[in-house]
Amino acid sequence: KIIHSILKGNSFDLVHTHGYFADIVGIPVARKLKIPSISTFHGFILTDRNLIIYDMLDRISLKFSNKIIAVSEDIKNDLIKKGIKESYVEVIENAVQTIIDTTTLIHNRQKKRKLLEIKETEFVVGYIGRLSVEKGIKYLLEAIPMLNSDIPVKVLIIGDGPQRRELEDLVKERGIEGRVIFTGFQKDTENWMPVLDVFVLPSLTEGTPMALLEAMACGIPVIASAVGGVPKLIESGKNGILIQPAKPQEIKNALIMLYKNNSLLKSLSNEAQKTIISKYDIKDWVGKIENEYLKICK
């Protein structure tokens, strides 16, 4: 009723939804009021019974949208397999701000490390995002006990979600409490990113992940699972390291390689930034989205 009242009481030319809840609520109301709608779709997550039901309702809702933006080719293919017409789907990958102030990065790195009592000599690896099963965070944690004790690693888990308690229990089971820090949810994630020496995205499924783009834009070397749109973004060994999902041994090997090879670390950092500037600049993304708006509102 609230959404219906808002849309009916204002002169909207277009409704743009993000996520299954917005789709399920927003698209039918927009259609009822004869307002064109467009949805950005980030992927199917089928990790529990409720999400399976939401997925089914979302698929039904999406069929009534005028256009669907998929954030990767894999997600577009998933949508088509789920019964969405190919002509309704346009791939527009995510993008980020590419103007990064180096002085600010250094300041935030020092400030946050001091806050967390992390020494500059410690090798900080971490993840930023939602703590849920499909993100594969447990495989990062399982890789840590495999590392030699002479590698002064700290793991930073920034974010919150339904799997947090399970992950905290796993840390205790593996006896790595002193090497792992859970910060909980943070609003200013862009200020936390520079703390990391390496960003790890061990996901089991992905589109074009924002956190990965943001890490690369900041010049943080990345290790990421070769799933979804990630292999299109990363050329392994050039601008990041690709690993197979659910393989803690591969995460361990990649971390050791980066810790021992400072020249590779710097090279990956430089190439990552170049990739984002050339292909994932927010200005280009805005132009593509605007173009889709104009097509629908003609």
MISE-864457 format. One record per residue (C-alpha): residue number from 1; residue in one letter; chain; x, y, z. Coordinates in pm, 1 decimal. Example, Ala and Ser with C-alpha at 12.3 -4.5 7.8 and 13.67 -1.06 7.14 Angstrom:
% residues 2
KOLRO,n,res,chain,u,v,w
KOLRO,1,A,A,1230.0,-450.0,780.0
KOLRO,2,S,A,1367.0,-106.0,714.0
//
This chain:
% residues 298
KOLRO,n,res,chain,u,v,w
KOLRO,1,K,A,0.0,0.0,0.0
KOLRO,2,I,A,281.9,241.1,85.3
KOLRO,3,I,A,460.2,184.4,-249.7
KOLRO,4,H,A,130.4,212.4,-436.0
KOLRO,5,S,A,51.8,540.2,-258.5
KOLRO,6,I,A,395.8,687.1,-330.6
KOLRO,7,L,A,393.0,593.9,-698.3
KOLRO,8,K,A,33.1,700.6,-751.4
KOLRO,9,G,A,74.6,1031.8,-572.9
KOLRO,10,N,A,376.9,1148.1,-773.8
KOLRO,11,S,A,455.6,1190.2,-1141.5
KOLRO,12,F,A,707.7,911.7,-1194.1
KOLRO,13,D,A,819.2,830.4,-1547.7
KOLRO,14,L,A,1003.4,511.2,-1454.1
KOLRO,15,V,A,1049.7,266.9,-1165.6
KOLRO,16,H,A,1393.5,104.6,-1124.6
KOLRO,17,T,A,1411.5,-190.2,-881.7
KOLRO,18,H,A,1713.5,-369.4,-730.5
KOLRO,19,G,A,1684.4,-706.1,-555.3
KOLRO,20,Y,A,1411.6,-965.1,-516.4
KOLRO,21,F,A,1207.1,-776.5,-254.8
KOLRO,22,A,A,1201.0,-456.0,-461.7
KOLRO,23,D,A,1108.7,-659.8,-771.4
KOLRO,24,I,A,827.9,-848.5,-600.4
KOLRO,25,V,A,677.5,-531.3,-452.1
KOLRO,26,G,A,768.3,-263.5,-707.1
KOLRO,27,I,A,719.9,-421.5,-1049.5
KOLRO,28,P,A,353.0,-532.8,-1007.3
KOLRO,29,V,A,256.8,-194.1,-857.9
KOLRO,30,A,A,430.8,-7.0,-1140.2
KOLRO,31,R,A,253.5,-222.5,-1398.1
KOLRO,32,K,A,-84.3,-166.9,-1231.4
KOLRO,33,L,A,-26.5,210.0,-1245.1
KOLRO,34,K,A,102.5,183.8,-1604.5
KOLRO,35,I,A,448.1,314.4,-1512.3
KOLRO,36,P,A,737.4,155.0,-1708.9
KOLRO,37,S,A,980.8,-43.1,-1493.3
KOLRO,38,I,A,1336.3,-168.3,-1519.6
KOLRO,39,S,A,1514.1,-408.9,-1284.9
KOLRO,40,T,A,1883.1,-460.6,-1214.4
KOLRO,41,F,A,1935.7,-828.1,-1139.3
KOLRO,42,H,A,2239.3,-945.4,-938.9
KOLRO,43,G,A,2183.1,-1320.3,-940.6
KOLRO,44,F,A,1989.4,-1607.7,-786.5
KOLRO,45,I,A,2077.0,-1711.5,-428.4
KOLRO,46,L,A,1919.8,-2044.7,-331.5
KOLRO,47,T,A,2074.4,-2114.1,8.7
KOLRO,48,D,A,1757.6,-2174.9,212.7
KOLRO,49,R,A,1387.0,-2249.6,179.0
KOLRO,50,N,A,1272.9,-1887.5,208.3
KOLRO,51,L,A,1512.4,-1769.4,-62.4
KOLRO,52,I,A,1389.7,-2042.9,-297.3
KOLRO,53,I,A,1034.8,-1910.2,-252.7
KOLRO,54,Y,A,1150.6,-1550.5,-306.2
KOLRO,55,D,A,1339.4,-1663.4,-616.0
KOLRO,56,M,A,1021.4,-1813.4,-761.0
KOLRO,57,L,A,821.4,-1495.0,-689.4
KOLRO,58,D,A,1102.4,-1280.7,-829.8
KOLRO,59,R,A,1104.4,-1474.0,-1158.2
KOLRO,60,I,A,731.3,-1417.0,-1193.4
KOLRO,61,S,A,768.1,-1044.4,-1119.3
KOLRO,62,L,A,1059.3,-997.2,-1361.0
KOLRO,63,K,A,846.0,-1114.8,-1651.7
KOLRO,64,F,A,634.6,-799.9,-1607.4
KOLRO,65,S,A,930.4,-561.4,-1612.7
KOLRO,66,N,A,996.0,-366.4,-1933.9
KOLRO,67,K,A,1369.3,-435.1,-1915.9
KOLRO,68,I,A,1611.6,-634.0,-1701.5
KOLRO,69,I,A,1974.9,-535.6,-1653.2
KOLRO,70,A,A,2197.1,-834.8,-1575.1
KOLRO,71,V,A,2533.0,-753.0,-1414.9
KOLRO,72,S,A,2713.1,-1034.1,-1603.3
KOLRO,73,E,A,2670.7,-1261.5,-1905.8
KOLRO,74,D,A,2636.1,-1564.0,-1675.4
KOLRO,75,I,A,2345.4,-1399.8,-1495.3
KOLRO,76,K,A,2182.2,-1315.0,-1827.7
KOLRO,77,N,A,2209.5,-1681.8,-1926.5
KOLRO,78,D,A,2060.0,-1786.7,-1591.4
KOLRO,79,L,A,1765.5,-1554.2,-1648.3
KOLRO,80,I,A,1703.9,-1699.2,-1994.1
KOLRO,81,K,A,1716.3,-2052.8,-1850.1
KOLRO,82,K,A,1457.5,-1944.5,-1591.8
KOLRO,83,G,A,1217.1,-1843.0,-1869.0
KOLRO,84,I,A,1294.2,-1473.8,-1922.5
KOLRO,85,K,A,1296.4,-1365.8,-2287.8
KOLRO,86,E,A,1646.9,-1285.5,-2412.5
KOLRO,87,S,A,1527.2,-961.5,-2576.0
KOLRO,88,Y,A,1423.9,-831.5,-2230.9
KOLRO,89,V,A,1775.1,-866.2,-2086.9
KOLRO,90,E,A,2069.1,-627.0,-2128.6
KOLRO,91,V,A,2411.7,-686.8,-1973.5
KOLRO,92,I,A,2556.5,-382.7,-1797.3
KOLRO,93,E,A,2838.4,-471.9,-1560.9
KOLRO,94,N,A,2881.7,-288.0,-1231.9
KOLRO,95,A,A,3123.6,4.3,-1210.6
KOLRO,96,V,A,3294.3,216.9,-946.5
KOLRO,97,Q,A,3448.5,557.8,-886.0
KOLRO,98,T,A,3798.8,552.9,-1037.4
KOLRO,99,I,A,3935.2,881.0,-899.9
KOLRO,100,I,A,4122.0,756.8,-592.4
KOLRO,101,D,A,4321.6,993.1,-369.0
KOLRO,102,T,A,4644.2,818.5,-265.4
KOLRO,103,T,A,4693.8,1044.0,37.9
KOLRO,104,T,A,4348.6,949.5,168.7
KOLRO,105,L,A,4421.6,578.4,116.2
KOLRO,106,I,A,4742.9,601.4,320.4
KOLRO,107,H,A,4567.1,798.9,595.1
KOLRO,108,N,A,4281.7,547.1,620.3
KOLRO,109,R,A,4524.0,254.7,621.4
KOLRO,110,Q,A,4718.6,398.9,915.5
KOLRO,111,K,A,4406.2,509.5,1104.6
KOLRO,112,K,A,4220.7,177.0,1079.7
KOLRO,113,R,A,4528.9,-34.2,1151.7
KOLRO,114,K,A,4591.9,168.4,1465.1
KOLRO,115,L,A,4226.7,124.2,1566.9
KOLRO,116,L,A,4256.0,-253.8,1527.3
KOLRO,117,E,A,4607.6,-269.2,1678.5
KOLRO,118,I,A,4749.6,-420.2,1359.9
KOLRO,119,K,A,5122.8,-376.6,1307.4
KOLRO,120,E,A,5248.0,-244.7,975.5
KOLRO,121,T,A,5462.6,-558.5,945.0
KOLRO,122,E,A,5156.0,-784.1,958.5
KOLRO,123,F,A,5020.2,-919.5,629.8
KOLRO,124,V,A,4650.2,-836.0,629.2
KOLRO,125,V,A,4413.9,-1031.1,406.0
KOLRO,126,G,A,4041.4,-990.1,415.2
KOLRO,127,Y,A,3690.4,-993.4,284.5
KOLRO,128,I,A,3431.0,-716.0,274.8
KOLRO,129,G,A,3063.1,-792.5,223.1
KOLRO,130,R,A,2769.4,-999.8,338.4
KOLRO,131,L,A,2847.3,-1300.9,558.6
KOLRO,132,S,A,2643.4,-1573.9,391.3
KOLRO,133,V,A,2703.9,-1924.5,259.2
KOLRO,134,E,A,2730.3,-1835.0,-110.1
KOLRO,135,K,A,3022.4,-1598.8,-35.7
KOLRO,136,G,A,3244.9,-1895.5,57.2
KOLRO,137,I,A,3413.0,-1712.5,347.3
KOLRO,138,K,A,3470.2,-2035.7,536.8
KOLRO,139,Y,A,3719.5,-2144.3,269.3
KOLRO,140,L,A,3929.2,-1834.0,335.1
KOLRO,141,L,A,3926.6,-1911.9,707.5
KOLRO,142,E,A,4012.2,-2278.0,644.9
KOLRO,143,A,A,4318.0,-2167.4,444.8
KOLRO,144,I,A,4469.8,-1975.6,737.7
KOLRO,145,P,A,4579.1,-2274.1,956.7
KOLRO,146,M,A,4753.7,-2413.7,647.1
KOLRO,147,L,A,4992.2,-2117.3,636.1
KOLRO,148,N,A,5336.1,-2144.5,793.4
KOLRO,149,S,A,5360.7,-1980.6,1133.6
KOLRO,150,D,A,5637.4,-1752.0,1002.9
KOLRO,151,I,A,5383.2,-1565.8,783.9
KOLRO,152,P,A,5245.7,-1287.4,1009.3
KOLRO,153,V,A,4894.8,-1297.3,864.2
KOLRO,154,K,A,4586.7,-1122.5,999.5
KOLRO,155,V,A,4243.2,-1187.6,854.1
KOLRO,156,L,A,3989.9,-906.4,852.5
KOLRO,157,I,A,3623.8,-998.4,797.4
KOLRO,158,I,A,3426.5,-677.4,740.4
KOLRO,159,G,A,3050.1,-715.5,725.4
KOLRO,160,D,A,2763.2,-902.1,883.5
KOLRO,161,G,A,2505.1,-1159.7,786.9
KOLRO,162,P,A,2334.4,-1487.2,872.5
KOLRO,163,Q,A,2656.2,-1692.4,870.8
KOLRO,164,R,A,2852.5,-1479.4,1119.3
KOLRO,165,R,A,2801.6,-1707.2,1422.7
KOLRO,166,E,A,2896.7,-2014.5,1220.0
KOLRO,167,L,A,3214.0,-1843.2,1096.0
KOLRO,168,E,A,3308.5,-1730.9,1446.7
KOLRO,169,D,A,3264.3,-2089.6,1566.9
KOLRO,170,L,A,3484.8,-2211.9,1281.2
KOLRO,171,V,A,3760.2,-1970.1,1386.4
KOLRO,172,K,A,3750.7,-2117.5,1739.3
KOLRO,173,E,A,3750.1,-2475.1,1608.1
KOLRO,174,R,A,4058.2,-2405.8,1396.7
KOLRO,175,G,A,4235.2,-2229.0,1683.9
KOLRO,176,I,A,4297.4,-1908.5,1488.3
KOLRO,177,E,A,4120.7,-1655.6,1714.6
KOLRO,178,G,A,4435.9,-1445.2,1740.2
KOLRO,179,R,A,4466.0,-1416.9,1363.8
KOLRO,180,V,A,4107.2,-1323.2,1270.2
KOLRO,181,I,A,3914.0,-1001.8,1338.0
KOLRO,182,F,A,3540.0,-964.0,1277.0
KOLRO,183,T,A,3456.0,-594.0,1256.0
KOLRO,184,G,A,3082.9,-633.7,1199.3
KOLRO,185,F,A,2887.8,-413.7,957.9
KOLRO,186,Q,A,3064.5,-91.2,855.0
KOLRO,187,K,A,2902.7,194.7,662.4
KOLRO,188,D,A,3229.5,342.1,534.5
KOLRO,189,T,A,3373.0,30.6,368.4
KOLRO,190,E,A,3575.6,247.3,129.1
KOLRO,191,N,A,3774.0,368.7,430.6
KOLRO,192,W,A,3839.4,11.4,544.8
KOLRO,193,M,A,3961.7,-123.2,211.5
KOLRO,194,P,A,4316.0,28.9,236.8
KOLRO,195,V,A,4380.1,-171.1,557.8
KOLRO,196,L,A,4416.8,-481.1,341.9
KOLRO,197,D,A,4731.7,-603.9,171.4
KOLRO,198,V,A,4522.5,-857.8,-22.0
KOLRO,199,F,A,4147.0,-874.6,-81.8
KOLRO,200,V,A,4001.6,-1227.1,-105.6
KOLRO,201,L,A,3665.0,-1303.1,-265.4
KOLRO,202,P,A,3611.0,-1680.8,-220.8
KOLRO,203,S,A,3252.2,-1678.2,-352.6
KOLRO,204,L,A,3066.4,-1981.2,-484.6
KOLRO,205,T,A,2854.6,-1760.8,-711.6
KOLRO,206,E,A,2886.4,-1398.4,-828.1
KOLRO,207,G,A,2783.8,-1143.4,-1087.1
KOLRO,208,T,A,3024.5,-852.5,-1124.7
KOLRO,209,P,A,3102.8,-800.2,-755.0
KOLRO,210,M,A,3120.5,-440.1,-633.3
KOLRO,211,A,A,3363.7,-515.7,-349.5
KOLRO,212,L,A,3607.5,-669.2,-597.1
KOLRO,213,L,A,3584.8,-365.1,-825.7
KOLRO,214,E,A,3637.3,-131.9,-529.3
KOLRO,215,A,A,3941.5,-325.8,-408.7
KOLRO,216,M,A,4098.2,-315.6,-753.9
KOLRO,217,A,A,4023.0,56.5,-789.0
KOLRO,218,C,A,4213.6,113.0,-462.7
KOLRO,219,G,A,4507.9,-88.3,-594.3
KOLRO,220,I,A,4454.0,-377.8,-353.5
KOLRO,221,P,A,4582.3,-706.9,-503.2
KOLRO,222,V,A,4294.4,-955.4,-528.9
KOLRO,223,I,A,4238.5,-1328.6,-508.0
KOLRO,224,A,A,3895.1,-1434.3,-633.8
KOLRO,225,S,A,3696.9,-1744.4,-726.5
KOLRO,226,A,A,3657.7,-1801.7,-1099.5
KOLRO,227,V,A,3276.6,-1779.4,-1092.8
KOLRO,228,G,A,3015.3,-1562.8,-1265.2
KOLRO,229,G,A,3154.6,-1246.4,-1418.7
KOLRO,230,V,A,3484.9,-1263.3,-1226.2
KOLRO,231,P,A,3694.6,-1437.3,-1498.0
KOLRO,232,K,A,3599.1,-1161.8,-1741.7
KOLRO,233,L,A,3729.1,-906.2,-1493.4
KOLRO,234,I,A,4047.9,-1082.6,-1386.1
KOLRO,235,E,A,4328.8,-1219.5,-1599.6
KOLRO,236,S,A,4501.8,-1447.0,-1352.2
KOLRO,237,G,A,4861.2,-1349.4,-1285.4
KOLRO,238,K,A,4820.5,-1010.4,-1454.0
KOLRO,239,N,A,4566.7,-803.8,-1257.0
KOLRO,240,G,A,4468.6,-1056.6,-989.6
KOLRO,241,I,A,4474.7,-1425.8,-899.8
KOLRO,242,L,A,4190.6,-1660.9,-994.2
KOLRO,243,I,A,4119.5,-1970.4,-785.9
KOLRO,244,Q,A,3864.8,-2249.0,-805.6
KOLRO,245,P,A,3571.5,-2209.8,-562.2
KOLRO,246,A,A,3563.5,-2411.6,-238.5
KOLRO,247,K,A,3940.1,-2479.6,-252.6
KOLRO,248,P,A,4114.5,-2346.5,63.1
KOLRO,249,Q,A,4440.7,-2503.4,-55.5
KOLRO,250,E,A,4438.4,-2273.7,-359.5
KOLRO,251,I,A,4375.7,-1971.5,-138.2
KOLRO,252,K,A,4668.8,-2075.2,79.7
KOLRO,253,N,A,4900.3,-2116.1,-221.5
KOLRO,254,A,A,4799.3,-1776.5,-362.0
KOLRO,255,L,A,4854.7,-1603.1,-27.8
KOLRO,256,I,A,5200.9,-1755.1,13.0
KOLRO,257,M,A,5293.8,-1654.0,-341.3
KOLRO,258,L,A,5185.9,-1293.8,-287.5
KOLRO,259,Y,A,5349.4,-1267.8,54.7
KOLRO,260,K,A,5683.0,-1388.7,-81.0
KOLRO,261,N,A,5674.7,-1195.3,-410.0
KOLRO,262,N,A,5654.9,-821.6,-347.9
KOLRO,263,S,A,5716.4,-734.3,-713.9
KOLRO,264,L,A,5415.0,-946.4,-815.2
KOLRO,265,L,A,5210.1,-778.1,-542.8
KOLRO,266,K,A,5292.5,-433.7,-685.0
KOLRO,267,S,A,5236.8,-544.2,-1044.3
KOLRO,268,L,A,4890.7,-684.0,-966.2
KOLRO,269,S,A,4806.8,-360.7,-783.6
KOLRO,270,N,A,4901.5,-141.3,-1079.8
KOLRO,271,E,A,4728.7,-358.6,-1339.7
KOLRO,272,A,A,4413.0,-384.4,-1127.4
KOLRO,273,Q,A,4378.1,-6.8,-1119.4
KOLRO,274,K,A,4437.4,16.6,-1495.0
KOLRO,275,T,A,4162.6,-240.6,-1558.4
KOLRO,276,I,A,3906.7,-49.6,-1352.8
KOLRO,277,I,A,3992.7,287.8,-1507.8
KOLRO,278,S,A,3971.0,153.2,-1863.5
KOLRO,279,K,A,3665.9,-75.0,-1836.3
KOLRO,280,Y,A,3466.6,-14.0,-1517.3
KOLRO,281,D,A,3448.5,363.2,-1475.7
KOLRO,282,I,A,3123.8,485.1,-1317.0
KOLRO,283,K,A,3083.1,758.8,-1581.7
KOLRO,284,D,A,3050.7,501.1,-1860.9
KOLRO,285,W,A,2807.9,298.8,-1648.9
KOLRO,286,V,A,2584.1,602.5,-1590.6
KOLRO,287,G,A,2569.6,662.5,-1965.7
KOLRO,288,K,A,2461.0,302.8,-2032.3
KOLRO,289,I,A,2190.8,313.8,-1764.8
KOLRO,290,E,A,2064.8,648.1,-1892.8
KOLRO,291,N,A,2043.6,503.9,-2243.8
KOLRO,292,E,A,1820.2,221.2,-2118.9
KOLRO,293,Y,A,1597.0,471.4,-1937.8
KOLRO,294,L,A,1553.5,673.0,-2256.2
KOLRO,295,K,A,1466.7,362.9,-2461.0
KOLRO,296,I,A,1190.0,265.9,-2218.1
KOLRO,297,C,A,1048.3,616.3,-2170.3
KOLRO,298,K,A,1022.1,704.6,-2539.8
//
